[in-house]
């Protein structure tokens, strides 16, 4: 059984048959997530797509209260360690690398964005992840522009794709429709939108855009849980 809870921006918590996998924890400073108590969020693993504040702000708090293992690209992993996360709770890997974990397999894939950590240091490449869980395959794009490299993901027969749609800092909805074609996935979950004025979208208009392309777009409410 697989479920996903959306906490706003790009912060999602997967429940992979009892294993809790959190991505890009940013709740405290998101005005749309003010009703969410970070103390209630527990994770077994935390994956970071990059080091920008709106993707890592609550990493340490959640890691400490859960004793979660944090996985990310090498340079961002260095910043994670500097925050006090023990070495045995940090997994550093790099683009093209694949982790074999108790809950399934996770491959780090390309994203086109920038990456620095909150202390201003270089954070390595921004990344996305492909999760292979049982008979399901899920793509978490992270912060990215539309890239030709996305076509390489079509071979994975993706069941779901979490794509940024807010524009300004990442690809917008129109580019996300093209991305869905590149990756050959019709089940799309929108992320990275509405948290701040530059990335505010018209939800109804965006859904029509995806529907016209033959795509099913889900825009879950903050704290909403959906089955996958």
PyMOL commands that place a pseudoatom at each C-alpha (Angstrom):
pseudoatom trace, name=CA, resn=UNK, resi=1, chain=A, elem=C, hetatm=0, pos=[0.000, 0.000, 0.000]
pseudoatom trace, name=CA, resn=UNK, resi=2, chain=A, elem=C, hetatm=0, pos=[1.370, 3.409, -0.990]
pseudoatom trace, name=CA, resn=UNK, resi=3, chain=A, elem=C, hetatm=0, pos=[0.171, 6.826, 0.077]
pseudoatom trace, name=CA, resn=UNK, resi=4, chain=A, elem=C, hetatm=0, pos=[1.405, 10.384, -0.310]
pseudoatom trace, name=CA, resn=UNK, resi=5, chain=A, elem=C, hetatm=0, pos=[0.725, 13.354, 1.949]
pseudoatom trace, name=CA, resn=UNK, resi=6, chain=A, elem=C, hetatm=0, pos=[1.312, 16.839, 0.553]
pseudoatom trace, name=CA, resn=UNK, resi=7, chain=A, elem=C, hetatm=0, pos=[2.658, 19.527, 2.888]
pseudoatom trace, name=CA, resn=UNK, resi=8, chain=A, elem=C, hetatm=0, pos=[2.968, 22.342, 0.359]
pseudoatom trace, name=CA, resn=UNK, resi=9, chain=A, elem=C, hetatm=0, pos=[5.706, 23.614, -1.965]
pseudoatom trace, name=CA, resn=UNK, resi=10, chain=A, elem=C, hetatm=0, pos=[7.701, 20.452, -2.807]
pseudoatom trace, name=CA, resn=UNK, resi=11, chain=A, elem=C, hetatm=0, pos=[7.370, 18.787, 0.577]
pseudoatom trace, name=CA, resn=UNK, resi=12, chain=A, elem=C, hetatm=0, pos=[5.733, 15.375, 0.320]
pseudoatom trace, name=CA, resn=UNK, resi=13, chain=A, elem=C, hetatm=0, pos=[5.685, 12.383, 2.633]
pseudoatom trace, name=CA, resn=UNK, resi=14, chain=A, elem=C, hetatm=0, pos=[5.410, 8.963, 1.029]
pseudoatom trace, name=CA, resn=UNK, resi=15, chain=A, elem=C, hetatm=0, pos=[4.223, 5.991, 3.004]
pseudoatom trace, name=CA, resn=UNK, resi=16, chain=A, elem=C, hetatm=0, pos=[5.678, 2.963, 1.270]
pseudoatom trace, name=CA, resn=UNK, resi=17, chain=A, elem=C, hetatm=0, pos=[3.897, 0.146, 3.075]
pseudoatom trace, name=CA, resn=UNK, resi=18, chain=A, elem=C, hetatm=0, pos=[4.872, 1.551, 6.456]
pseudoatom trace, name=CA, resn=UNK, resi=19, chain=A, elem=C, hetatm=0, pos=[8.210, 3.162, 5.569]
pseudoatom trace, name=CA, resn=UNK, resi=20, chain=A, elem=C, hetatm=0, pos=[7.943, 6.959, 5.690]
pseudoatom trace, name=CA, resn=UNK, resi=21, chain=A, elem=C, hetatm=0, pos=[9.989, 8.781, 3.052]
pseudoatom trace, name=CA, resn=UNK, resi=22, chain=A, elem=C, hetatm=0, pos=[9.969, 12.580, 3.216]
pseudoatom trace, name=CA, resn=UNK, resi=23, chain=A, elem=C, hetatm=0, pos=[11.128, 14.834, 0.410]
pseudoatom trace, name=CA, resn=UNK, resi=24, chain=A, elem=C, hetatm=0, pos=[12.273, 18.461, 0.609]
pseudoatom trace, name=CA, resn=UNK, resi=25, chain=A, elem=C, hetatm=0, pos=[10.973, 19.357, 4.092]
pseudoatom trace, name=CA, resn=UNK, resi=26, chain=A, elem=C, hetatm=0, pos=[9.780, 22.966, 4.054]
pseudoatom trace, name=CA, resn=UNK, resi=27, chain=A, elem=C, hetatm=0, pos=[6.826, 23.685, 6.314]
pseudoatom trace, name=CA, resn=UNK, resi=28, chain=A, elem=C, hetatm=0, pos=[7.748, 26.257, 8.981]
pseudoatom trace, name=CA, resn=UNK, resi=29, chain=A, elem=C, hetatm=0, pos=[8.211, 29.193, 6.598]
pseudoatom trace, name=CA, resn=UNK, resi=30, chain=A, elem=C, hetatm=0, pos=[5.471, 28.284, 4.142]
pseudoatom trace, name=CA, resn=UNK, resi=31, chain=A, elem=C, hetatm=0, pos=[2.461, 30.531, 4.846]
pseudoatom trace, name=CA, resn=UNK, resi=32, chain=A, elem=C, hetatm=0, pos=[0.124, 27.993, 3.257]
pseudoatom trace, name=CA, resn=UNK, resi=33, chain=A, elem=C, hetatm=0, pos=[1.261, 25.298, 5.716]
pseudoatom trace, name=CA, resn=UNK, resi=34, chain=A, elem=C, hetatm=0, pos=[0.789, 27.322, 8.914]
pseudoatom trace, name=CA, resn=UNK, resi=35, chain=A, elem=C, hetatm=0, pos=[-1.665, 24.758, 10.310]
pseudoatom trace, name=CA, resn=UNK, resi=36, chain=A, elem=C, hetatm=0, pos=[0.878, 21.937, 10.029]
pseudoatom trace, name=CA, resn=UNK, resi=37, chain=A, elem=C, hetatm=0, pos=[2.876, 21.053, 13.142]
pseudoatom trace, name=CA, resn=UNK, resi=38, chain=A, elem=C, hetatm=0, pos=[6.382, 20.016, 12.189]
pseudoatom trace, name=CA, resn=UNK, resi=39, chain=A, elem=C, hetatm=0, pos=[6.589, 18.082, 15.468]
pseudoatom trace, name=CA, resn=UNK, resi=40, chain=A, elem=C, hetatm=0, pos=[3.933, 15.715, 14.100]
pseudoatom trace, name=CA, resn=UNK, resi=41, chain=A, elem=C, hetatm=0, pos=[5.933, 14.808, 10.979]
pseudoatom trace, name=CA, resn=UNK, resi=42, chain=A, elem=C, hetatm=0, pos=[7.940, 11.613, 11.337]
pseudoatom trace, name=CA, resn=UNK, resi=43, chain=A, elem=C, hetatm=0, pos=[10.190, 10.101, 8.689]
pseudoatom trace, name=CA, resn=UNK, resi=44, chain=A, elem=C, hetatm=0, pos=[12.419, 7.077, 8.272]
pseudoatom trace, name=CA, resn=UNK, resi=45, chain=A, elem=C, hetatm=0, pos=[14.231, 8.649, 5.314]
pseudoatom trace, name=CA, resn=UNK, resi=46, chain=A, elem=C, hetatm=0, pos=[14.573, 12.228, 4.095]
pseudoatom trace, name=CA, resn=UNK, resi=47, chain=A, elem=C, hetatm=0, pos=[15.589, 12.934, 0.493]
pseudoatom trace, name=CA, resn=UNK, resi=48, chain=A, elem=C, hetatm=0, pos=[16.742, 16.422, -0.531]
pseudoatom trace, name=CA, resn=UNK, resi=49, chain=A, elem=C, hetatm=0, pos=[16.636, 17.528, -4.161]
pseudoatom trace, name=CA, resn=UNK, resi=50, chain=A, elem=C, hetatm=0, pos=[18.919, 20.486, -3.424]
pseudoatom trace, name=CA, resn=UNK, resi=51, chain=A, elem=C, hetatm=0, pos=[19.912, 22.851, -0.643]
pseudoatom trace, name=CA, resn=UNK, resi=52, chain=A, elem=C, hetatm=0, pos=[17.719, 25.925, -1.125]
pseudoatom trace, name=CA, resn=UNK, resi=53, chain=A, elem=C, hetatm=0, pos=[15.949, 27.060, 2.031]
pseudoatom trace, name=CA, resn=UNK, resi=54, chain=A, elem=C, hetatm=0, pos=[12.480, 26.258, 0.678]
pseudoatom trace, name=CA, resn=UNK, resi=55, chain=A, elem=C, hetatm=0, pos=[13.523, 22.603, 0.421]
pseudoatom trace, name=CA, resn=UNK, resi=56, chain=A, elem=C, hetatm=0, pos=[15.574, 22.015, 3.569]
pseudoatom trace, name=CA, resn=UNK, resi=57, chain=A, elem=C, hetatm=0, pos=[14.267, 24.387, 6.260]
pseudoatom trace, name=CA, resn=UNK, resi=58, chain=A, elem=C, hetatm=0, pos=[12.836, 21.648, 8.498]
pseudoatom trace, name=CA, resn=UNK, resi=59, chain=A, elem=C, hetatm=0, pos=[15.333, 18.919, 7.666]
pseudoatom trace, name=CA, resn=UNK, resi=60, chain=A, elem=C, hetatm=0, pos=[17.224, 19.006, 10.954]
pseudoatom trace, name=CA, resn=UNK, resi=61, chain=A, elem=C, hetatm=0, pos=[14.157, 19.228, 13.201]
pseudoatom trace, name=CA, resn=UNK, resi=62, chain=A, elem=C, hetatm=0, pos=[12.471, 16.275, 11.529]
pseudoatom trace, name=CA, resn=UNK, resi=63, chain=A, elem=C, hetatm=0, pos=[15.695, 14.274, 11.332]
pseudoatom trace, name=CA, resn=UNK, resi=64, chain=A, elem=C, hetatm=0, pos=[16.356, 14.721, 15.036]
pseudoatom trace, name=CA, resn=UNK, resi=65, chain=A, elem=C, hetatm=0, pos=[12.834, 13.864, 16.173]
pseudoatom trace, name=CA, resn=UNK, resi=66, chain=A, elem=C, hetatm=0, pos=[12.695, 10.805, 13.893]
pseudoatom trace, name=CA, resn=UNK, resi=67, chain=A, elem=C, hetatm=0, pos=[16.342, 9.708, 13.708]
pseudoatom trace, name=CA, resn=UNK, resi=68, chain=A, elem=C, hetatm=0, pos=[15.791, 9.642, 9.951]
pseudoatom trace, name=CA, resn=UNK, resi=69, chain=A, elem=C, hetatm=0, pos=[18.462, 8.849, 7.396]
pseudoatom trace, name=CA, resn=UNK, resi=70, chain=A, elem=C, hetatm=0, pos=[19.096, 11.784, 5.037]
pseudoatom trace, name=CA, resn=UNK, resi=71, chain=A, elem=C, hetatm=0, pos=[20.009, 11.068, 1.401]
pseudoatom trace, name=CA, resn=UNK, resi=72, chain=A, elem=C, hetatm=0, pos=[21.185, 13.664, -1.098]
pseudoatom trace, name=CA, resn=UNK, resi=73, chain=A, elem=C, hetatm=0, pos=[23.946, 14.638, -3.518]
pseudoatom trace, name=CA, resn=UNK, resi=74, chain=A, elem=C, hetatm=0, pos=[27.498, 14.735, -2.143]
pseudoatom trace, name=CA, resn=UNK, resi=75, chain=A, elem=C, hetatm=0, pos=[27.937, 18.472, -1.604]
pseudoatom trace, name=CA, resn=UNK, resi=76, chain=A, elem=C, hetatm=0, pos=[24.520, 19.002, -0.029]
pseudoatom trace, name=CA, resn=UNK, resi=77, chain=A, elem=C, hetatm=0, pos=[25.229, 15.965, 2.172]
pseudoatom trace, name=CA, resn=UNK, resi=78, chain=A, elem=C, hetatm=0, pos=[28.292, 17.828, 3.453]
pseudoatom trace, name=CA, resn=UNK, resi=79, chain=A, elem=C, hetatm=0, pos=[26.024, 20.664, 4.597]
pseudoatom trace, name=CA, resn=UNK, resi=80, chain=A, elem=C, hetatm=0, pos=[23.683, 18.115, 6.242]
pseudoatom trace, name=CA, resn=UNK, resi=81, chain=A, elem=C, hetatm=0, pos=[26.579, 16.778, 8.301]
pseudoatom trace, name=CA, resn=UNK, resi=82, chain=A, elem=C, hetatm=0, pos=[27.560, 20.310, 9.348]
pseudoatom trace, name=CA, resn=UNK, resi=83, chain=A, elem=C, hetatm=0, pos=[24.080, 20.701, 10.856]
pseudoatom trace, name=CA, resn=UNK, resi=84, chain=A, elem=C, hetatm=0, pos=[24.890, 17.876, 13.271]
pseudoatom trace, name=CA, resn=UNK, resi=85, chain=A, elem=C, hetatm=0, pos=[23.371, 14.885, 11.505]
pseudoatom trace, name=CA, resn=UNK, resi=86, chain=A, elem=C, hetatm=0, pos=[25.601, 11.866, 12.334]
pseudoatom trace, name=CA, resn=UNK, resi=87, chain=A, elem=C, hetatm=0, pos=[27.611, 10.245, 9.534]
pseudoatom trace, name=CA, resn=UNK, resi=88, chain=A, elem=C, hetatm=0, pos=[25.709, 6.982, 9.926]
pseudoatom trace, name=CA, resn=UNK, resi=89, chain=A, elem=C, hetatm=0, pos=[22.469, 8.860, 9.202]
pseudoatom trace, name=CA, resn=UNK, resi=90, chain=A, elem=C, hetatm=0, pos=[23.696, 10.467, 5.978]
pseudoatom trace, name=CA, resn=UNK, resi=91, chain=A, elem=C, hetatm=0, pos=[23.774, 8.820, 2.550]
pseudoatom trace, name=CA, resn=UNK, resi=92, chain=A, elem=C, hetatm=0, pos=[25.678, 10.770, -0.066]
pseudoatom trace, name=CA, resn=UNK, resi=93, chain=A, elem=C, hetatm=0, pos=[25.442, 9.709, -3.691]
pseudoatom trace, name=CA, resn=UNK, resi=94, chain=A, elem=C, hetatm=0, pos=[25.523, 11.303, -7.102]
pseudoatom trace, name=CA, resn=UNK, resi=95, chain=A, elem=C, hetatm=0, pos=[23.812, 11.608, -10.464]
pseudoatom trace, name=CA, resn=UNK, resi=96, chain=A, elem=C, hetatm=0, pos=[23.146, 8.214, -12.015]
pseudoatom trace, name=CA, resn=UNK, resi=97, chain=A, elem=C, hetatm=0, pos=[23.629, 6.465, -8.689]
pseudoatom trace, name=CA, resn=UNK, resi=98, chain=A, elem=C, hetatm=0, pos=[21.071, 4.005, -7.374]
pseudoatom trace, name=CA, resn=UNK, resi=99, chain=A, elem=C, hetatm=0, pos=[20.398, 3.102, -3.754]
pseudoatom trace, name=CA, resn=UNK, resi=100, chain=A, elem=C, hetatm=0, pos=[19.105, -0.314, -2.753]
pseudoatom trace, name=CA, resn=UNK, resi=101, chain=A, elem=C, hetatm=0, pos=[17.130, 0.387, 0.424]
pseudoatom trace, name=CA, resn=UNK, resi=102, chain=A, elem=C, hetatm=0, pos=[14.821, -1.789, 2.545]
pseudoatom trace, name=CA, resn=UNK, resi=103, chain=A, elem=C, hetatm=0, pos=[11.712, -0.167, 1.065]
pseudoatom trace, name=CA, resn=UNK, resi=104, chain=A, elem=C, hetatm=0, pos=[12.847, -0.273, -2.586]
pseudoatom trace, name=CA, resn=UNK, resi=105, chain=A, elem=C, hetatm=0, pos=[15.263, 1.248, -5.074]
pseudoatom trace, name=CA, resn=UNK, resi=106, chain=A, elem=C, hetatm=0, pos=[15.984, 4.975, -5.596]
pseudoatom trace, name=CA, resn=UNK, resi=107, chain=A, elem=C, hetatm=0, pos=[17.862, 6.430, -8.575]
pseudoatom trace, name=CA, resn=UNK, resi=108, chain=A, elem=C, hetatm=0, pos=[19.243, 9.986, -8.611]
pseudoatom trace, name=CA, resn=UNK, resi=109, chain=A, elem=C, hetatm=0, pos=[18.514, 11.740, -11.924]
pseudoatom trace, name=CA, resn=UNK, resi=110, chain=A, elem=C, hetatm=0, pos=[19.247, 15.037, -13.611]
pseudoatom trace, name=CA, resn=UNK, resi=111, chain=A, elem=C, hetatm=0, pos=[17.514, 18.332, -12.838]
pseudoatom trace, name=CA, resn=UNK, resi=112, chain=A, elem=C, hetatm=0, pos=[18.258, 21.763, -14.312]
pseudoatom trace, name=CA, resn=UNK, resi=113, chain=A, elem=C, hetatm=0, pos=[18.301, 24.412, -11.603]
pseudoatom trace, name=CA, resn=UNK, resi=114, chain=A, elem=C, hetatm=0, pos=[20.853, 26.000, -9.251]
pseudoatom trace, name=CA, resn=UNK, resi=115, chain=A, elem=C, hetatm=0, pos=[21.986, 24.748, -5.862]
pseudoatom trace, name=CA, resn=UNK, resi=116, chain=A, elem=C, hetatm=0, pos=[23.498, 26.394, -2.830]
pseudoatom trace, name=CA, resn=UNK, resi=117, chain=A, elem=C, hetatm=0, pos=[23.020, 25.589, 0.836]
pseudoatom trace, name=CA, resn=UNK, resi=118, chain=A, elem=C, hetatm=0, pos=[21.544, 28.051, 3.384]
pseudoatom trace, name=CA, resn=UNK, resi=119, chain=A, elem=C, hetatm=0, pos=[25.059, 29.018, 4.514]
pseudoatom trace, name=CA, resn=UNK, resi=120, chain=A, elem=C, hetatm=0, pos=[25.796, 30.259, 0.997]
pseudoatom trace, name=CA, resn=UNK, resi=121, chain=A, elem=C, hetatm=0, pos=[28.096, 27.427, -0.036]
pseudoatom trace, name=CA, resn=UNK, resi=122, chain=A, elem=C, hetatm=0, pos=[27.988, 25.407, -3.259]
pseudoatom trace, name=CA, resn=UNK, resi=123, chain=A, elem=C, hetatm=0, pos=[25.528, 22.546, -2.920]
pseudoatom trace, name=CA, resn=UNK, resi=124, chain=A, elem=C, hetatm=0, pos=[26.451, 20.429, -5.934]
pseudoatom trace, name=CA, resn=UNK, resi=125, chain=A, elem=C, hetatm=0, pos=[23.980, 19.659, -8.709]
pseudoatom trace, name=CA, resn=UNK, resi=126, chain=A, elem=C, hetatm=0, pos=[20.243, 19.902, -8.087]
pseudoatom trace, name=CA, resn=UNK, resi=127, chain=A, elem=C, hetatm=0, pos=[18.640, 16.502, -8.666]
pseudoatom trace, name=CA, resn=UNK, resi=128, chain=A, elem=C, hetatm=0, pos=[15.471, 14.518, -9.025]
pseudoatom trace, name=CA, resn=UNK, resi=129, chain=A, elem=C, hetatm=0, pos=[14.711, 10.962, -7.933]
pseudoatom trace, name=CA, resn=UNK, resi=130, chain=A, elem=C, hetatm=0, pos=[13.012, 7.905, -9.392]
pseudoatom trace, name=CA, resn=UNK, resi=131, chain=A, elem=C, hetatm=0, pos=[11.539, 5.548, -6.783]
pseudoatom trace, name=CA, resn=UNK, resi=132, chain=A, elem=C, hetatm=0, pos=[11.028, 1.900, -7.688]
pseudoatom trace, name=CA, resn=UNK, resi=133, chain=A, elem=C, hetatm=0, pos=[8.644, 0.504, -5.074]
pseudoatom trace, name=CA, resn=UNK, resi=134, chain=A, elem=C, hetatm=0, pos=[7.151, -2.924, -5.709]
pseudoatom trace, name=CA, resn=UNK, resi=135, chain=A, elem=C, hetatm=0, pos=[5.428, -2.713, -9.066]
pseudoatom trace, name=CA, resn=UNK, resi=136, chain=A, elem=C, hetatm=0, pos=[5.154, 1.106, -8.986]
pseudoatom trace, name=CA, resn=UNK, resi=137, chain=A, elem=C, hetatm=0, pos=[7.614, 3.708, -10.285]
pseudoatom trace, name=CA, resn=UNK, resi=138, chain=A, elem=C, hetatm=0, pos=[7.425, 7.327, -9.154]
pseudoatom trace, name=CA, resn=UNK, resi=139, chain=A, elem=C, hetatm=0, pos=[9.419, 10.309, -10.449]
pseudoatom trace, name=CA, resn=UNK, resi=140, chain=A, elem=C, hetatm=0, pos=[10.057, 13.272, -8.161]
pseudoatom trace, name=CA, resn=UNK, resi=141, chain=A, elem=C, hetatm=0, pos=[11.469, 15.990, -10.417]
pseudoatom trace, name=CA, resn=UNK, resi=142, chain=A, elem=C, hetatm=0, pos=[12.582, 18.441, -7.733]
pseudoatom trace, name=CA, resn=UNK, resi=143, chain=A, elem=C, hetatm=0, pos=[13.188, 22.003, -8.904]
pseudoatom trace, name=CA, resn=UNK, resi=144, chain=A, elem=C, hetatm=0, pos=[13.885, 21.870, -12.612]
pseudoatom trace, name=CA, resn=UNK, resi=145, chain=A, elem=C, hetatm=0, pos=[13.386, 23.502, -15.952]
pseudoatom trace, name=CA, resn=UNK, resi=146, chain=A, elem=C, hetatm=0, pos=[12.163, 21.438, -18.879]
pseudoatom trace, name=CA, resn=UNK, resi=147, chain=A, elem=C, hetatm=0, pos=[15.075, 19.336, -20.148]
pseudoatom trace, name=CA, resn=UNK, resi=148, chain=A, elem=C, hetatm=0, pos=[15.675, 16.946, -23.003]
pseudoatom trace, name=CA, resn=UNK, resi=149, chain=A, elem=C, hetatm=0, pos=[17.204, 14.564, -20.453]
pseudoatom trace, name=CA, resn=UNK, resi=150, chain=A, elem=C, hetatm=0, pos=[13.682, 13.853, -19.220]
pseudoatom trace, name=CA, resn=UNK, resi=151, chain=A, elem=C, hetatm=0, pos=[13.180, 11.711, -22.317]
pseudoatom trace, name=CA, resn=UNK, resi=152, chain=A, elem=C, hetatm=0, pos=[15.578, 9.205, -20.793]
pseudoatom trace, name=CA, resn=UNK, resi=153, chain=A, elem=C, hetatm=0, pos=[13.035, 8.515, -18.051]
pseudoatom trace, name=CA, resn=UNK, resi=154, chain=A, elem=C, hetatm=0, pos=[10.362, 7.196, -20.417]
pseudoatom trace, name=CA, resn=UNK, resi=155, chain=A, elem=C, hetatm=0, pos=[12.040, 3.768, -20.297]
pseudoatom trace, name=CA, resn=UNK, resi=156, chain=A, elem=C, hetatm=0, pos=[11.027, 3.391, -16.648]
pseudoatom trace, name=CA, resn=UNK, resi=157, chain=A, elem=C, hetatm=0, pos=[7.276, 3.233, -17.457]
pseudoatom trace, name=CA, resn=UNK, resi=158, chain=A, elem=C, hetatm=0, pos=[6.486, 5.784, -14.752]
pseudoatom trace, name=CA, resn=UNK, resi=159, chain=A, elem=C, hetatm=0, pos=[3.214, 5.400, -12.882]
pseudoatom trace, name=CA, resn=UNK, resi=160, chain=A, elem=C, hetatm=0, pos=[3.318, 8.863, -11.308]
pseudoatom trace, name=CA, resn=UNK, resi=161, chain=A, elem=C, hetatm=0, pos=[5.375, 12.014, -11.751]
pseudoatom trace, name=CA, resn=UNK, resi=162, chain=A, elem=C, hetatm=0, pos=[5.643, 14.909, -9.313]
pseudoatom trace, name=CA, resn=UNK, resi=163, chain=A, elem=C, hetatm=0, pos=[6.432, 17.956, -11.444]
pseudoatom trace, name=CA, resn=UNK, resi=164, chain=A, elem=C, hetatm=0, pos=[6.931, 21.633, -10.521]
pseudoatom trace, name=CA, resn=UNK, resi=165, chain=A, elem=C, hetatm=0, pos=[4.325, 23.827, -12.216]
pseudoatom trace, name=CA, resn=UNK, resi=166, chain=A, elem=C, hetatm=0, pos=[4.675, 27.275, -10.622]
pseudoatom trace, name=CA, resn=UNK, resi=167, chain=A, elem=C, hetatm=0, pos=[7.062, 28.831, -13.114]
pseudoatom trace, name=CA, resn=UNK, resi=168, chain=A, elem=C, hetatm=0, pos=[9.435, 31.727, -12.258]
pseudoatom trace, name=CA, resn=UNK, resi=169, chain=A, elem=C, hetatm=0, pos=[11.979, 29.524, -10.439]
pseudoatom trace, name=CA, resn=UNK, resi=170, chain=A, elem=C, hetatm=0, pos=[11.126, 26.260, -12.225]
pseudoatom trace, name=CA, resn=UNK, resi=171, chain=A, elem=C, hetatm=0, pos=[9.230, 25.147, -15.300]
pseudoatom trace, name=CA, resn=UNK, resi=172, chain=A, elem=C, hetatm=0, pos=[5.643, 26.325, -15.549]
pseudoatom trace, name=CA, resn=UNK, resi=173, chain=A, elem=C, hetatm=0, pos=[2.490, 24.366, -16.331]
pseudoatom trace, name=CA, resn=UNK, resi=174, chain=A, elem=C, hetatm=0, pos=[2.949, 24.548, -20.097]
pseudoatom trace, name=CA, resn=UNK, resi=175, chain=A, elem=C, hetatm=0, pos=[6.474, 23.156, -19.824]
pseudoatom trace, name=CA, resn=UNK, resi=176, chain=A, elem=C, hetatm=0, pos=[5.255, 20.520, -17.365]
pseudoatom trace, name=CA, resn=UNK, resi=177, chain=A, elem=C, hetatm=0, pos=[2.787, 19.293, -19.997]
pseudoatom trace, name=CA, resn=UNK, resi=178, chain=A, elem=C, hetatm=0, pos=[5.716, 18.855, -22.378]
pseudoatom trace, name=CA, resn=UNK, resi=179, chain=A, elem=C, hetatm=0, pos=[7.687, 17.150, -19.605]
pseudoatom trace, name=CA, resn=UNK, resi=180, chain=A, elem=C, hetatm=0, pos=[4.838, 14.671, -19.105]
pseudoatom trace, name=CA, resn=UNK, resi=181, chain=A, elem=C, hetatm=0, pos=[5.091, 13.816, -22.800]
pseudoatom trace, name=CA, resn=UNK, resi=182, chain=A, elem=C, hetatm=0, pos=[8.882, 13.460, -22.582]
pseudoatom trace, name=CA, resn=UNK, resi=183, chain=A, elem=C, hetatm=0, pos=[8.658, 11.046, -19.651]
pseudoatom trace, name=CA, resn=UNK, resi=184, chain=A, elem=C, hetatm=0, pos=[5.565, 9.276, -21.050]
pseudoatom trace, name=CA, resn=UNK, resi=185, chain=A, elem=C, hetatm=0, pos=[3.543, 9.611, -17.853]
pseudoatom trace, name=CA, resn=UNK, resi=186, chain=A, elem=C, hetatm=0, pos=[-0.102, 10.628, -17.669]
pseudoatom trace, name=CA, resn=UNK, resi=187, chain=A, elem=C, hetatm=0, pos=[-0.548, 10.704, -13.875]
pseudoatom trace, name=CA, resn=UNK, resi=188, chain=A, elem=C, hetatm=0, pos=[0.907, 14.019, -12.710]
pseudoatom trace, name=CA, resn=UNK, resi=189, chain=A, elem=C, hetatm=0, pos=[1.001, 15.539, -9.227]
pseudoatom trace, name=CA, resn=UNK, resi=190, chain=A, elem=C, hetatm=0, pos=[1.792, 19.245, -9.188]
pseudoatom trace, name=CA, resn=UNK, resi=191, chain=A, elem=C, hetatm=0, pos=[4.393, 20.672, -6.786]
pseudoatom trace, name=CA, resn=UNK, resi=192, chain=A, elem=C, hetatm=0, pos=[6.227, 23.975, -6.228]
pseudoatom trace, name=CA, resn=UNK, resi=193, chain=A, elem=C, hetatm=0, pos=[3.345, 26.369, -6.733]
pseudoatom trace, name=CA, resn=UNK, resi=194, chain=A, elem=C, hetatm=0, pos=[1.230, 28.922, -4.800]
pseudoatom trace, name=CA, resn=UNK, resi=195, chain=A, elem=C, hetatm=0, pos=[3.556, 29.257, -1.777]
pseudoatom trace, name=CA, resn=UNK, resi=196, chain=A, elem=C, hetatm=0, pos=[4.638, 32.781, -2.767]
pseudoatom trace, name=CA, resn=UNK, resi=197, chain=A, elem=C, hetatm=0, pos=[3.334, 35.375, -5.236]
pseudoatom trace, name=CA, resn=UNK, resi=198, chain=A, elem=C, hetatm=0, pos=[5.824, 34.680, -8.064]
pseudoatom trace, name=CA, resn=UNK, resi=199, chain=A, elem=C, hetatm=0, pos=[4.662, 31.055, -8.300]
pseudoatom trace, name=CA, resn=UNK, resi=200, chain=A, elem=C, hetatm=0, pos=[0.919, 31.534, -7.824]
pseudoatom trace, name=CA, resn=UNK, resi=201, chain=A, elem=C, hetatm=0, pos=[-1.139, 29.695, -10.446]
pseudoatom trace, name=CA, resn=UNK, resi=202, chain=A, elem=C, hetatm=0, pos=[-4.726, 29.621, -11.647]
pseudoatom trace, name=CA, resn=UNK, resi=203, chain=A, elem=C, hetatm=0, pos=[-5.622, 26.066, -10.605]
pseudoatom trace, name=CA, resn=UNK, resi=204, chain=A, elem=C, hetatm=0, pos=[-8.721, 25.752, -12.762]
pseudoatom trace, name=CA, resn=UNK, resi=205, chain=A, elem=C, hetatm=0, pos=[-6.910, 27.009, -15.852]
pseudoatom trace, name=CA, resn=UNK, resi=206, chain=A, elem=C, hetatm=0, pos=[-3.961, 24.721, -15.149]
pseudoatom trace, name=CA, resn=UNK, resi=207, chain=A, elem=C, hetatm=0, pos=[-6.191, 21.662, -14.820]
pseudoatom trace, name=CA, resn=UNK, resi=208, chain=A, elem=C, hetatm=0, pos=[-7.842, 22.481, -18.159]
pseudoatom trace, name=CA, resn=UNK, resi=209, chain=A, elem=C, hetatm=0, pos=[-4.406, 22.733, -19.769]
pseudoatom trace, name=CA, resn=UNK, resi=210, chain=A, elem=C, hetatm=0, pos=[-3.428, 19.273, -18.553]
pseudoatom trace, name=CA, resn=UNK, resi=211, chain=A, elem=C, hetatm=0, pos=[-6.807, 17.758, -19.376]
pseudoatom trace, name=CA, resn=UNK, resi=212, chain=A, elem=C, hetatm=0, pos=[-6.564, 19.047, -22.949]
pseudoatom trace, name=CA, resn=UNK, resi=213, chain=A, elem=C, hetatm=0, pos=[-3.280, 17.170, -23.248]
pseudoatom trace, name=CA, resn=UNK, resi=214, chain=A, elem=C, hetatm=0, pos=[-4.871, 13.929, -22.024]
pseudoatom trace, name=CA, resn=UNK, resi=215, chain=A, elem=C, hetatm=0, pos=[-3.182, 14.136, -18.632]
pseudoatom trace, name=CA, resn=UNK, resi=216, chain=A, elem=C, hetatm=0, pos=[-4.593, 13.623, -15.154]
pseudoatom trace, name=CA, resn=UNK, resi=217, chain=A, elem=C, hetatm=0, pos=[-3.318, 16.426, -12.910]
pseudoatom trace, name=CA, resn=UNK, resi=218, chain=A, elem=C, hetatm=0, pos=[-3.749, 16.179, -9.150]
pseudoatom trace, name=CA, resn=UNK, resi=219, chain=A, elem=C, hetatm=0, pos=[-3.325, 19.265, -6.970]
pseudoatom trace, name=CA, resn=UNK, resi=220, chain=A, elem=C, hetatm=0, pos=[-3.802, 17.923, -3.430]
pseudoatom trace, name=CA, resn=UNK, resi=221, chain=A, elem=C, hetatm=0, pos=[-4.655, 20.326, -0.629]
pseudoatom trace, name=CA, resn=UNK, resi=222, chain=A, elem=C, hetatm=0, pos=[-2.146, 21.000, 2.129]
pseudoatom trace, name=CA, resn=UNK, resi=223, chain=A, elem=C, hetatm=0, pos=[-2.059, 17.949, 4.466]
pseudoatom trace, name=CA, resn=UNK, resi=224, chain=A, elem=C, hetatm=0, pos=[-4.207, 15.919, 2.069]
pseudoatom trace, name=CA, resn=UNK, resi=225, chain=A, elem=C, hetatm=0, pos=[-3.281, 12.249, 1.695]
pseudoatom trace, name=CA, resn=UNK, resi=226, chain=A, elem=C, hetatm=0, pos=[-3.846, 10.435, -1.591]
pseudoatom trace, name=CA, resn=UNK, resi=227, chain=A, elem=C, hetatm=0, pos=[-3.422, 6.770, -2.477]
pseudoatom trace, name=CA, resn=UNK, resi=228, chain=A, elem=C, hetatm=0, pos=[-0.985, 5.813, -5.215]
for i in range(1, 228): cmd.bond("trace and resi %d" % i, "trace and resi %d" % (i + 1))
show_as sticks, trace
zoom trace
